[in-house]
Amino acid sequence: MNIFKKLMLADRGVRAAKKTSKATSLRLSCFFHDNSVEVHSEEQEVVIALGSNVGDRLHNFDEALQRMKKSGIHITRHGCLYETEPAYVTDQPHFLNSTIRGMTKLEPHKLLGILKEIERDMGRVNGIRYGPRPIDLDILFYGSQRVNTDTLVIPHERIWERPFVMGPLIDLLGSDIDNDTIKSWDLFSGSPDGLFGAWEKLGGELLIGKDGMKRVLPIASKLWNWSSRTSVMGILNVTPDSFSDGGRFLSETSLVSHIRLMLSEGADIIDIGAQSTRPMATKLSPEQELDRLMPFLEIIKNLPEMEGKLISVDTFYSQVAAESVSMGAHLINDVSGGNLDSNMHNVVAALKVPYILMHMRGDPSTMQNQENLKYDNVCAEVASELYTHARDVESSGIPAWRMIIDPGIGFSKDTGQNIDILNGLPTIRSEIARRSLALSRAPMLIGPSRKRFLGEICSRPEAAQRDPATVAAITAGILSGANIVRVHNVGYNCDAVKFCDAMLHRRKFP
């Protein structure tokens, strides 16, 4: 009997599984031994695949995750998010696919019953095999054990032939595998090189961006294929004291004129900030920041030129984040990584918007002191600290597919360290990848624009004189792997972006 018919039988629930178990003994073949053992309620690490191609696919994912959490599955990791062409039955909408890792005390058939109940409650009914469904939940792995009964087979039989399963499955791993459970999954693959070898056999990373498989980030009711080209974020400071343009855009006329200029020059995102994060800047309360921000945000969102563009709000306050999103902002840019407001991660998780996680030690008033500038290896330590913060973000409910990472150029780094970061973006990714491939594959943002280290190198004391150096820094960053660049002078830097993208395209497709 094939796996899909087995899953249809499982729709009858746990009682049906128990009845069937009398005929099949409900024994689980333990991977490491020939003898059969019964699984008790000890906590096990599981992998569950998610798929959806009916209705609001992302909402379906969010609802399924919430239902799993309430049902006794503690989600610890998320894969990236993929949009994929349908397999087997091709005359249907594209799918969203991902995976999660979690811990549960639910026994395999109880877990299966709960997943089938979630599918039914969310509107899935028996239909065309491989056909459309609002949600599809499959158990890929259950601890280190094999399960083979009339209603359930683990590992899932078709893992190894499906790129749309293998891609997000690999995301759940680190390139360093030091967990015995994961080692058992390697052996299940049947490949001499384990799961990574099985993924490479299908095509591996070469599949991403072609053959109907895109890695995407959900934003503003769209799926952003951020790796197809570099995106430009234009800086808009509605502050009297920012280091470069403080006080320039505090009237509606100057604000609208500048936004229109940035959009006409090619900005994809407008990043508005109402609180300066330059060293020793006066710190506003959330209420003061909102009073300054909200009138300008209202103007921006109503500009016709903003159609199809994104609004980012630069804040480290959860209250500002929540009210900004309610006003129409699409993503939150937090220079503190959540360290300055303990509610930030939970609030952004509930808002279900992308979160830009930046590296900084201390706060803007202390970030440049000697203690915060001590690194033995700046790229390795920034990567480690970013990873630690990202795991906190993920545990709060913000999946890896909603994160953007920023190494924090100019924040808790001196001139040499900023140069090392620009040179070392691949190192930062690879260091994060040792522990989480999904987090290492998040879009990376850099923001060297007009910063002091450029002035020190080029003898340009005035921030507005540093645009040529910014272009050079942006170019270096893009060629090192940055996906989003945050800049003051959009026109100059858009030209640099286009040229770098052309170079990268030629590298990939000579």
C-alpha positions as semicolon CSV with decimal commas, in nm:
position;residue;x (nm);y (nm);z (nm)
1;M;0,000;0,000;0,000
2;N;0,151;0,341;-0,093
3;I;0,214;0,614;0,162
4;F;-0,070;0,840;0,053
5;K;-0,331;0,569;0,096
6;K;-0,179;0,500;0,435
7;L;-0,215;0,866;0,530
8;M;-0,577;0,862;0,416
9;L;-0,638;0,571;0,653
10;A;-0,473;0,775;0,927
11;D;-0,748;1,035;0,887
12;R;-0,966;0,801;1,092
13;G;-0,755;0,906;1,387
14;V;-0,562;0,743;1,659
15;R;-0,828;0,483;1,739
16;A;-0,811;0,343;1,388
17;A;-0,434;0,334;1,417
18;K;-0,461;0,141;1,742
19;K;-0,699;-0,113;1,587
20;T;-0,466;-0,160;1,294
21;S;-0,183;-0,198;1,540
22;K;-0,327;-0,529;1,662
23;A;-0,267;-0,677;1,320
24;T;0,071;-0,514;1,268
25;S;0,192;-0,534;1,632
26;L;0,262;-0,160;1,624
27;R;0,627;-0,233;1,669
28;L;0,893;0,013;1,568
29;S;1,217;-0,102;1,423
30;C;1,489;0,081;1,610
31;F;1,759;0,205;1,378
32;F;2,056;0,098;1,586
33;H;1,934;-0,255;1,670
34;D;1,763;-0,545;1,501
35;N;1,526;-0,597;1,789
36;S;1,188;-0,419;1,805
37;V;1,107;-0,172;2,080
38;E;0,797;0,014;2,183
39;V;0,820;0,390;2,192
40;H;0,727;0,544;2,524
41;S;0,654;0,907;2,601
42;E;1,014;1,026;2,623
43;E;1,072;1,351;2,441
44;Q;1,180;1,295;2,080
45;E;1,314;1,526;1,812
46;V;1,092;1,528;1,505
47;V;1,095;1,684;1,159
48;I;0,766;1,783;0,996
49;A;0,725;1,908;0,639
50;L;0,466;2,174;0,551
51;G;0,307;2,239;0,214
52;S;0,016;2,457;0,094
53;N;-0,124;2,570;-0,241
54;V;-0,485;2,661;-0,163
55;G;-0,603;2,996;-0,022
56;D;-0,368;3,222;0,172
57;R;-0,073;2,986;0,179
58;L;0,135;3,181;0,429
59;H;-0,162;3,220;0,664
60;N;-0,211;2,845;0,639
61;F;0,149;2,794;0,750
62;D;0,113;3,036;1,041
63;E;-0,209;2,870;1,157
64;A;-0,063;2,520;1,127
65;L;0,241;2,623;1,333
66;Q;0,021;2,768;1,606
67;R;-0,195;2,456;1,614
68;M;0,112;2,233;1,636
69;K;0,247;2,434;1,929
70;K;-0,084;2,404;2,113
71;S;-0,089;2,028;2,048
72;G;0,237;1,945;2,225
73;I;0,504;2,014;1,962
74;H;0,775;2,255;2,077
75;I;0,912;2,407;1,756
76;T;1,285;2,475;1,777
77;R;1,389;2,546;1,417
78;H;1,234;2,650;1,088
79;G;1,363;2,591;0,738
80;C;1,361;2,860;0,474
81;L;1,044;2,926;0,275
82;Y;1,022;2,798;-0,083
83;E;0,776;2,857;-0,361
84;T;0,777;2,554;-0,589
85;E;0,606;2,431;-0,900
86;P;0,365;2,142;-0,834
87;A;0,498;1,790;-0,878
88;Y;0,318;1,487;-1,020
89;V;-0,011;1,674;-1,089
90;T;0,110;1,992;-1,259
91;D;-0,221;2,162;-1,340
92;Q;-0,259;2,336;-1,003
93;P;-0,124;2,645;-0,820
94;H;0,233;2,669;-0,697
95;F;0,311;2,542;-0,348
96;L;0,475;2,696;-0,046
97;N;0,704;2,447;0,124
98;S;0,909;2,445;0,441
99;T;0,998;2,225;0,739
100;I;1,026;2,254;1,115
101;R;1,226;2,074;1,379
102;G;1,064;2,025;1,716
103;M;1,049;1,826;2,036
104;T;0,747;1,625;2,145
105;K;0,640;1,352;2,384
106;L;0,364;1,246;2,146
107;E;0,410;0,891;2,021
108;P;0,437;0,855;1,642
109;H;0,076;0,752;1,574
110;K;-0,059;1,007;1,819
111;L;0,151;1,271;1,644
112;L;0,018;1,155;1,308
113;G;-0,339;1,172;1,435
114;I;-0,292;1,528;1,556
115;L;-0,139;1,638;1,225
116;K;-0,426;1,480;1,033
117;E;-0,673;1,656;1,265
118;I;-0,503;1,990;1,194
119;E;-0,528;1,921;0,820
120;R;-0,900;1,840;0,847
121;D;-0,975;2,140;1,067
122;M;-0,802;2,365;0,814
123;G;-1,017;2,235;0,530
124;R;-0,821;1,952;0,376
125;V;-1,043;1,675;0,241
126;N;-0,963;1,360;0,048
127;G;-0,924;1,465;-0,312
128;I;-0,695;1,413;-0,606
129;R;-0,377;1,232;-0,517
130;Y;-0,094;1,489;-0,514
131;G;-0,366;1,750;-0,575
132;P;-0,437;2,090;-0,419
133;R;-0,455;2,122;-0,041
134;P;-0,471;2,412;0,207
135;I;-0,218;2,236;0,428
136;D;-0,014;1,918;0,407
137;L;0,180;1,797;0,713
138;D;0,413;1,499;0,687
139;I;0,636;1,344;0,953
140;L;0,981;1,308;0,796
141;F;1,176;1,186;1,101
142;Y;1,091;1,074;1,454
143;G;1,400;1,060;1,672
144;S;1,642;0,792;1,555
145;Q;1,369;0,541;1,485
146;R;1,211;0,374;1,188
147;V;0,835;0,324;1,189
148;N;0,665;0,088;0,945
149;T;0,297;0,013;1,001
150;D;-0,011;0,013;0,781
151;T;-0,078;0,378;0,864
152;L;0,266;0,531;0,903
153;V;0,612;0,498;0,752
154;I;0,907;0,695;0,895
155;P;1,134;0,814;0,744
156;H;0,884;0,936;0,490
157;E;0,925;0,723;0,180
158;R;0,956;1,000;-0,079
159;I;1,197;1,238;0,096
160;W;1,490;1,147;-0,123
161;E;1,320;1,214;-0,458
162;R;1,166;1,552;-0,373
163;P;1,376;1,871;-0,393
164;F;1,090;2,068;-0,236
165;V;1,128;1,849;0,074
166;M;1,505;1,805;0,075
167;G;1,580;2,177;0,038
168;P;1,399;2,291;0,353
169;L;1,508;1,973;0,534
170;I;1,874;2,060;0,480
171;D;1,799;2,413;0,612
172;L;1,722;2,262;0,953
173;L;2,080;2,139;0,990
174;G;2,415;2,298;1,048
175;S;2,711;2,212;0,828
176;D;2,869;2,073;1,148
177;I;2,664;1,769;1,253
178;D;2,737;1,665;1,608
179;N;2,399;1,531;1,716
180;D;2,348;1,154;1,725
181;T;1,988;1,187;1,611
182;I;2,094;1,383;1,303
183;K;2,366;1,129;1,235
184;S;2,094;0,864;1,223
185;W;1,902;1,074;0,969
186;D;2,220;1,079;0,762
187;L;2,226;0,701;0,762
188;F;1,856;0,679;0,671
189;S;1,933;0,870;0,349
190;G;2,125;0,575;0,206
191;S;2,385;0,817;0,066
192;P;2,752;0,767;0,160
193;D;2,764;1,143;0,220
194;G;2,443;1,148;0,425
195;L;2,167;1,404;0,386
196;F;2,397;1,655;0,220
197;G;2,498;1,394;-0,035
198;A;2,134;1,309;-0,105
199;W;2,058;1,679;-0,154
200;E;2,354;1,725;-0,388
201;K;2,241;1,421;-0,588
202;L;1,914;1,603;-0,659
203;G;2,101;1,916;-0,765
204;G;2,154;2,095;-0,434
205;E;2,187;2,473;-0,428
206;L;2,199;2,481;-0,808
207;L;1,825;2,411;-0,802
208;I;1,744;2,733;-0,618
209;G;1,622;3,004;-0,852
210;K;1,547;2,769;-1,138
211;D;1,347;2,455;-1,215
212;G;1,048;2,603;-1,037
213;M;1,207;2,635;-0,691
214;K;1,257;2,980;-0,535
215;R;1,372;3,069;-0,185
216;V;1,150;3,358;-0,076
217;L;1,077;3,597;0,209
218;P;0,712;3,691;0,273
219;I;0,653;4,064;0,289
220;A;0,359;4,294;0,218
221;S;0,136;4,006;0,102
222;K;0,399;3,907;-0,152
223;L;0,679;3,655;-0,177
224;W;1,006;3,838;-0,228
225;N;1,266;3,650;-0,432
226;W;1,540;3,856;-0,271
227;S;1,832;3,663;-0,421
228;S;1,746;3,755;-0,781
229;R;1,901;4,103;-0,748
230;T;2,036;4,340;-0,484
231;S;1,772;4,562;-0,322
232;V;1,827;4,925;-0,226
233;M;1,698;5,070;0,102
234;G;1,684;5,449;0,107
235;I;1,747;5,616;0,444
236;L;1,495;5,873;0,568
237;N;1,578;6,029;0,904
238;V;1,302;6,244;1,052
239;T;1,534;6,350;1,334
240;P;1,703;6,678;1,427
241;D;2,026;6,506;1,533
242;S;2,122;6,222;1,295
243;F;2,489;6,231;1,199
244;S;2,439;6,285;0,825
245;D;2,104;6,445;0,750
246;G;1,956;6,542;1,085
247;G;1,693;6,818;1,052
248;R;1,677;6,811;0,672
249;F;1,343;6,636;0,630
250;L;1,124;6,768;0,910
251;S;0,877;6,951;0,686
252;E;0,622;6,777;0,466
253;T;0,755;6,949;0,154
254;S;1,116;6,844;0,206
255;L;1,012;6,494;0,314
256;V;0,792;6,428;0,009
257;S;1,050;6,573;-0,228
258;H;1,325;6,352;-0,090
259;I;1,114;6,037;-0,096
260;R;1,015;6,100;-0,456
261;L;1,379;6,153;-0,546
262;M;1,486;5,826;-0,382
263;L;1,206;5,632;-0,551
264;S;1,279;5,784;-0,892
265;E;1,646;5,686;-0,849
266;G;1,559;5,324;-0,778
267;A;1,492;5,271;-0,406
268;D;1,300;4,952;-0,330
269;I;1,254;5,023;0,042
270;I;1,220;5,346;0,239
271;D;1,365;5,306;0,590
272;I;1,226;5,576;0,818
273;G;1,379;5,645;1,156
274;A;1,264;5,895;1,419
275;Q;1,540;5,831;1,673
276;S;1,910;5,887;1,611
277;T;2,140;5,595;1,692
278;R;2,463;5,789;1,651
279;P;2,699;5,757;1,951
280;M;2,582;5,960;2,251
281;A;2,254;6,068;2,086
282;T;1,970;6,168;2,318
283;K;1,745;5,868;2,377
284;L;1,372;5,926;2,321
285;S;1,092;5,742;2,495
286;P;0,858;5,525;2,283
287;E;0,591;5,795;2,311
288;Q;0,829;6,069;2,195
289;E;0,945;5,856;1,905
290;L;0,586;5,783;1,801
291;D;0,490;6,151;1,819
292;R;0,774;6,230;1,581
293;L;0,727;5,929;1,352
294;M;0,354;5,886;1,296
295;P;0,273;6,206;1,102
296;F;0,551;6,129;0,854
297;L;0,458;5,762;0,822
298;E;0,102;5,868;0,736
299;I;0,236;6,090;0,457
300;I;0,465;5,823;0,318
301;K;0,210;5,543;0,298
302;N;-0,034;5,765;0,106
303;L;0,212;5,872;-0,165
304;P;0,108;5,722;-0,503
305;E;0,474;5,667;-0,584
306;M;0,498;5,417;-0,297
307;E;0,284;5,166;-0,485
308;G;0,478;4,840;-0,494
309;K;0,750;4,977;-0,263
310;L;0,822;4,879;0,096
311;I;0,828;5,079;0,419
312;S;1,073;4,984;0,693
313;V;1,072;5,142;1,038
314;D;1,403;5,181;1,220
315;T;1,322;5,135;1,589
316;F;1,427;4,934;1,894
317;Y;1,093;4,980;2,074
318;S;0,821;4,714;2,047
319;Q;0,546;4,973;2,098
320;V;0,675;5,173;1,803
321;A;0,702;4,856;1,596
322;A;0,343;4,756;1,667
323;E;0,193;5,097;1,593
324;S;0,407;5,140;1,281
325;V;0,287;4,810;1,134
326;S;-0,073;4,902;1,215
327;M;-0,011;5,226;1,022
328;G;0,119;5,039;0,716
329;A;0,489;4,963;0,770
330;H;0,604;4,633;0,617
331;L;0,915;4,541;0,819
332;I;1,098;4,632;1,139
333;N;1,466;4,731;1,144
334;D;1,601;4,686;1,498
335;V;1,961;4,795;1,554
336;S;1,958;4,640;1,901
337;G;1,851;4,288;1,796
338;G;1,590;4,302;2,072
339;N;1,839;4,382;2,349
340;L;1,684;4,721;2,432
341;D;1,322;4,603;2,460
342;S;1,250;4,255;2,596
343;N;0,907;4,255;2,429
344;M;1,035;4,322;2,078
345;H;1,068;3,962;1,959
346;N;0,727;3,852;2,085
347;V;0,560;4,160;1,940
348;V;0,719;4,116;1,597
349;A;0,631;3,746;1,604
350;A;0,266;3,840;1,655
351;L;0,285;4,107;1,382
352;K;0,411;3,845;1,132
353;V;0,638;4,090;0,950
354;P;1,005;4,050;0,855
355;Y;1,256;4,143;1,123
356;I;1,598;4,293;1,052
357;L;1,831;4,161;1,322
358;M;2,145;4,374;1,355
359;H;2,461;4,307;1,552
360;M;2,552;4,561;1,817
361;R;2,714;4,537;2,158
362;G;2,576;4,758;2,432
363;D;2,356;5,049;2,324
364;P;2,423;5,360;2,113
365;S;2,575;5,538;2,412
366;T;2,820;5,256;2,496
367;M;2,870;5,068;2,169
368;Q;3,202;5,237;2,086
369;N;3,367;5,199;2,425
370;Q;3,685;4,992;2,447
371;E;3,517;4,688;2,597
372;N;3,267;4,661;2,315
373;L;3,541;4,697;2,052
374;K;3,739;4,394;2,175
375;Y;3,740;4,106;1,925
376;D;3,989;3,828;1,867
377;N;3,825;3,752;1,531
378;V;3,559;4,007;1,446
379;C;3,383;3,807;1,172
380;A;3,368;3,485;1,374
381;E;3,248;3,664;1,687
382;V;2,989;3,876;1,505
383;A;2,859;3,557;1,343
384;S;2,843;3,377;1,676
385;E;2,662;3,665;1,847
386;L;2,423;3,708;1,554
387;Y;2,345;3,337;1,565
388;T;2,278;3,347;1,939
389;H;2,039;3,642;1,898
390;A;1,873;3,478;1,597
391;R;1,803;3,162;1,797
392;D;1,634;3,380;2,061
393;V;1,432;3,545;1,785
394;E;1,333;3,209;1,642
395;S;1,234;3,065;1,980
396;S;0,999;3,361;2,026
397;G;0,808;3,258;1,714
398;I;0,973;3,452;1,431
399;P;1,067;3,181;1,178
400;A;1,395;3,190;0,990
401;W;1,201;3,274;0,674
402;R;1,106;3,615;0,823
403;M;1,458;3,720;0,929
404;I;1,709;3,954;0,766
405;I;2,055;3,972;0,922
406;D;2,282;4,276;0,944
407;P;2,643;4,255;1,074
408;G;2,616;4,610;1,207
409;I;2,884;4,806;1,023
410;G;2,972;5,109;1,236
411;F;2,810;4,965;1,548
412;S;3,059;4,837;1,806
413;K;3,335;4,823;1,543
414;D;3,636;5,039;1,474
415;T;3,765;5,129;1,129
416;G;3,970;4,815;1,075
417;Q;3,692;4,592;1,202
418;N;3,442;4,752;0,962
419;I;3,677;4,674;0,674
420;D;3,713;4,317;0,802
421;I;3,333;4,283;0,805
422;L;3,303;4,400;0,444
423;N;3,576;4,159;0,339
424;G;3,437;3,882;0,556
425;L;3,066;3,856;0,475
426;P;3,119;3,503;0,333
427;T;3,295;3,409;0,657
428;I;3,003;3,539;0,862
429;R;2,762;3,330;0,656
430;S;2,975;3,019;0,677
431;E;3,022;3,056;1,054
432;I;2,645;3,087;1,104
433;A;2,596;2,792;0,866
434;R;2,800;2,567;1,093
435;R;2,504;2,579;1,333
436;S;2,207;2,676;1,113
437;L;2,192;2,670;0,736
438;A;1,850;2,838;0,738
439;L;1,978;3,140;0,931
440;S;2,290;3,159;0,715
441;R;2,066;3,176;0,407
442;A;1,865;3,473;0,531
443;P;1,899;3,795;0,328
444;M;2,196;4,001;0,448
445;L;2,176;4,379;0,480
446;I;2,472;4,616;0,510
447;G;2,468;4,985;0,600
448;P;2,809;5,155;0,565
449;S;2,662;5,472;0,415
450;R;2,853;5,792;0,503
451;K;2,982;5,641;0,827
452;R;3,276;5,776;1,021
453;F;3,519;5,499;0,926
454;L;3,485;5,604;0,560
455;G;3,572;5,959;0,659
456;E;3,874;5,840;0,854
457;I;4,006;5,637;0,562
458;C;3,937;5,902;0,296
459;S;4,001;6,216;0,505
460;R;3,642;6,333;0,464
461;P;3,532;6,493;0,793
462;E;3,184;6,586;0,665
463;A;2,936;6,302;0,626
464;A;2,792;6,442;0,302
465;Q;3,140;6,420;0,145
466;R;3,153;6,041;0,187
467;D;2,924;5,932;-0,098
468;P;3,209;5,815;-0,327
469;A;3,356;5,609;-0,042
470;T;3,007;5,473;0,028
471;V;2,980;5,355;-0,332
472;A;3,311;5,173;-0,293
473;A;3,201;5,012;0,035
474;I;2,865;4,911;-0,111
475;T;3,039;4,757;-0,412
476;A;3,271;4,555;-0,189
477;G;2,976;4,438;0,022
478;I;2,763;4,326;-0,271
479;L;3,050;4,134;-0,427
480;S;3,101;3,969;-0,085
481;G;2,738;3,858;-0,066
482;A;2,516;4,140;0,065
483;N;2,157;4,129;-0,062
484;I;2,025;4,465;0,062
485;V;2,216;4,792;0,088
486;R;2,103;5,079;0,310
487;V;2,215;5,414;0,171
488;H;2,161;5,790;0,182
489;N;2,244;5,870;-0,180
490;V;2,022;5,630;-0,373
491;G;2,117;5,745;-0,723
492;Y;2,493;5,688;-0,694
493;N;2,451;5,358;-0,517
494;C;2,184;5,223;-0,751
495;D;2,436;5,252;-1,032
496;A;2,687;5,057;-0,822
497;V;2,421;4,795;-0,746
498;K;2,334;4,747;-1,112
499;F;2,698;4,707;-1,206
500;C;2,768;4,460;-0,924
501;D;2,458;4,257;-1,014
502;A;2,579;4,241;-1,374
503;M;2,917;4,113;-1,252
504;L;2,756;3,852;-1,031
505;H;2,530;3,740;-1,315
506;R;2,835;3,691;-1,538
507;R;3,004;3,489;-1,265
508;K;2,704;3,261;-1,244
509;F;2,624;3,248;-1,616
510;P;2,949;3,325;-1,805
